[in-house]
Amino acid sequence: NWRLQIWQDVIDYSIKESTIFFGSGYQEVIPAMQIAGRAGSDGLNENVHNFLVNIYARGGLLQLCIFSYILILIFINFTPSRYAGNFYAAVGSLLFASLFESP
C-alpha cells in the first residue's frame, strides 16, 4: 500500500500546487519522493513505480493525454497478421507490468 500512498501524494501535490495541467517538470525530484524513506537506502530513487503517474507528475495531464493518444494510435494502427496475438500479449503485459514497476 506504500505505492498507493506515493501515487496519492503525487495527485494531492499537483492539486495543491496547481501543476495539474503542466506537471512539476524535470528539473527536480518528484516532491512525493522527497519524503524520508521513499528514496531508498542510497537516496537516489526518484521512481513512483507507475509509469502513468510518473508521466503525470512530470508533465501533467497534457503530457499524459499525448502519451495515451500515442499508445492508442499504436494499438489501432497495428496491422493484424498472424502475429497480432503475440503483439497484443507482449505489449499488453509490458504495459500492465509497468503500472507497478519501473519500465
N, C-alpha and C positions, 0 to 999 in steps of 0.2 A: 504493500500500500504506500510505500515511500515514493514510488514513481507517480502515483496519482496525486500525492501532495505537491510534488515538484510541478506537475502539469497545472494543478490548480493555482499554485503560486505564480506561474508564468501568466496565466489569464488574469488573475487578480492584479498583478503589477501592471499589465498592459491597460487595464481599465482605469486603475488609479492614476497612472502617468500619461494617459491619453495617447498611447502608442498602438492602438488597435489597428489602424489602417496602414501605418508605415513601419511598425516594429521599432525595436530599440537599436538596430544597426549591428555592424560587425566590429566596431572599434573596441568594445568592452565585453567582458564575460556576461552571459545572461544573468540578470540580477537574481533570479531564483537559485542559481548555482553558487552565489556568493555567501549563502548561509553556511555556517560552520558544520562540517561533517558531510557536506554534499559533494565536495570537490575531490574526494578520495584521499588515500593516505599520503600521496605526494602533492596534493593540492592543485593538480593540473587538469582535472576532469571538468569539461565545460558542456558535456553531453547531457541532454534531458531525457535520453532513452526513448525518444519517439520522433521520427523524422518530420512528421507533420507539425508537432508542437515546436520543434526546433525551427522550422521554416517560419512559422507564425511569430515566434519570439524575435527572430532576426529581421524579417521583412514584413510582418503584419499580414492583414487579410489580403492586401493587394498581391503580395508575392505568393501567398498560399493559393489564391484563386488562379494565378497564372500557372503555377506548378500543377495544380489539379487539372486545369484545362489541357495542358500538355500531356498528362497521363491519360486523360480521356481520349484525346486525339490518337495517341499510340494504340489504345485498345480498339477504337473504332476503325482506324485505317489499316489495321493489320490484315493482310490478305490471307483469308482462310486457305489452308492447304492441309496436307496430311499431317503436318507438324503443328497445326493450330492447338491441339490439345496439350502438346508439350510446352508450347509457348505460354499459354494461359496458366498452366500448372506452375511453371517455373517463375514467371513474373508475379503471379498471384501469391505464391508462397514467399517470395522475396519481399514483396510489399507488406504482407502480413507480419513477417518476422521483423521488419523494420519499424513496425509500430511499437515494439517492445525492446528493441536493442538498437545500437548504432549500426548503420549500414557499412 
